[in-house]
Amino acid sequence: VTNTLLSVDRAADEPLYRQVRRALEHGIAVGSLDPEAPLPSSRWLARELGLSRNTINAAYQELQADGYIESRPRSGLFVNREMRPRTSSAPRPHPEPARYDWSARLRPRTDAGLPHIEKQPGWAELPYPFVAGQVDPGQFPAGPWLRALRAALSGPHAHASLRDGVADDDPLLVEMLCRYVLPSRGIEAGPDEVLLTLGSQHGLYLVAQALLAPGSVTAVEDPGYLDARHIFVRAGARVRPLPVDGSGVVPPDDLAGTDLLYLTPSHHHPTNVTLSVGRRRTLLRQVAAGDTIIVEDDYDSEFRYRGSPSPALKALDDTGRVVYLGTFSKFLAPGLRLGFLVADRALVAELRDLRRYMLRHPPGHTQRAMALFISSGDYRRTVRRHRLHLRRKWETIAASANADFGWPVAAPPGGVSLWVTGPPNLDAPALARTALRHGIALDRGDVLFCAADPPRNHFRLGFGAIPHAAIAPGIRLLSTLIPGALR
Ligand SMILES: Cc1ncc(COP(=O)(O)O)c(C=O)c1O
């Protein structure tokens, strides 16, 4: 309250107590007097204004008599609740902000014609969430991960967790990748051939931005990973679809004129077939002849339920042309957003520079915690436990689908989803809509094909997130809905 609110003019004709009263009345009307706080005492205000206490008391008496202020026992004088200005409590109607037409300023999107992978909102609440690319939070090793997060903030680790690394990665995590994670995929790499990413999608984006330009050609598996196509087309590239059969992608006659070949060799996305060794060798010969770069997306390689995981394509490459993408999304959780890329050191240096001006580096705390999670053996234990758990789910979903759907369903022993090809007259997008009304989430398959008029009889059942016990009843319920989705 105060000097600025209350000022009096001793030379004016108006009596001083009336000037004080008018100033207070104004303060009440515009809401500048705090209605929750007591008004200043007459002693304090008299001293502030250089007036007598009687003058102030006279002003307060008039305001009280007129109902502007009220006396509360043992608390003092307050603004009368009913006199509080409306405008201070009632929401003021906002003027509609002016709308700017951004469409005239934004760079046009080259991938505007492509469909999108749609994740069903609220899938976690459904009884039968056959969603792909998600995990069951109950399977996440929360205790060991919390220990790693805590350790990453203590003693010598805190610096690595909290510093601004600018372009650098956590050297301990890079060492753990080179010593333990990459060798399990048959890959030998030095620290300058590794770059940490926010997941394989981030790695793909960096590679596309660095290597592709308008007019570039990228060959992709058809059907294949739709988000990768978005990323290539956004970088200006034209997409060359390559068909896929039971042995993986079918090599074309040659790769001349193809700048980049994107592959998911361990478990083809979305069918989960493994690329045969013969085709791997053919493709490596072709990329050398055509001067094509391979991007190998090894997103869920460890999840092989029979035999041992096939080594990475990168492990066979002696030309330096394979860029390898790995991720912790499938082995731990996609929400962690942590992955890695292995490539020739010259390319890694370039991608590091790109990343530096985009986001510097993935969070240091997550990187150091992951390094400690790997060095403690918790990572190896988690992958082994997940693999066993997922194998049981895979056995259940493969057996249920073959028993209930009414046609044979191929279930290659790997990956975290089942690709289902129904009879030619199945309308899988319609099935997905009906299924949702029955609490079943599944992914339609048509959007994963490159053709403008793709087949509609495929769908994908993820089994990473759904509880094991829900798989068999979910498949049984789904099978009862199939007749209604035949055209
Ligand atoms: C084939 C494939 N690659 C990459 C990703 C994305 O992985 P990340 O979470 O590491 O970006 C996915 C996720 O669904 C995928 O299916």
Ligand as a Chemical Component Dictionary entry (heavy atoms), coordinates in Angstrom:
data_LIG
# 
_chem_comp.id                   LIG 
_chem_comp.type                 NON-POLYMER 
_chem_comp.pdbx_formal_charge   0 
_chem_comp.three_letter_code    LIG 
# 
loop_
_chem_comp_atom.comp_id 
_chem_comp_atom.atom_id 
_chem_comp_atom.alt_atom_id 
_chem_comp_atom.type_symbol 
_chem_comp_atom.charge 
_chem_comp_atom.model_Cartn_x 
_chem_comp_atom.model_Cartn_y 
_chem_comp_atom.model_Cartn_z 
_chem_comp_atom.pdbx_ordinal 
LIG C1 C1 C 0 11.930 -51.536 -37.848 1  
LIG C2 C2 C 0 12.003 -50.504 -36.757 2  
LIG N1 N1 N 0 13.063 -49.687 -36.715 3  
LIG C3 C3 C 0 13.156 -48.731 -35.781 4  
LIG C4 C4 C 0 12.175 -48.524 -34.842 5  
LIG C5 C5 C 0 12.281 -47.360 -33.897 6  
LIG O1 O1 O 0 13.138 -47.621 -32.931 7  
LIG P1 P1 P 0 13.611 -46.514 -31.899 8  
LIG O2 O2 O 0 12.624 -46.532 -30.790 9  
LIG O3 O3 O 0 14.942 -47.023 -31.500 10 
LIG O4 O4 O 0 13.689 -45.204 -32.590 11 
LIG C6 C6 C 0 11.073 -49.341 -34.839 12 
LIG C7 C7 C 0 10.032 -49.103 -33.839 13 
LIG O5 O5 O 0 8.946  -49.544 -33.873 14 
LIG C8 C8 C 0 10.983 -50.360 -35.818 15 
LIG O6 O6 O 0 9.909  -51.149 -35.862 16 
# 
loop_
_chem_comp_bond.comp_id 
_chem_comp_bond.atom_id_1 
_chem_comp_bond.atom_id_2 
_chem_comp_bond.value_order 
_chem_comp_bond.pdbx_ordinal 
LIG C1 C2 SING 1  
LIG C2 N1 SING 2  
LIG C2 C8 DOUB 3  
LIG N1 C3 DOUB 4  
LIG C3 C4 SING 5  
LIG C4 C5 SING 6  
LIG C4 C6 DOUB 7  
LIG C5 O1 SING 8  
LIG O1 P1 SING 9  
LIG P1 O2 DOUB 10 
LIG P1 O3 SING 11 
LIG P1 O4 SING 12 
LIG C6 C7 SING 13 
LIG C6 C8 SING 14 
LIG C7 O5 DOUB 15 
LIG C8 O6 SING 16 
# 
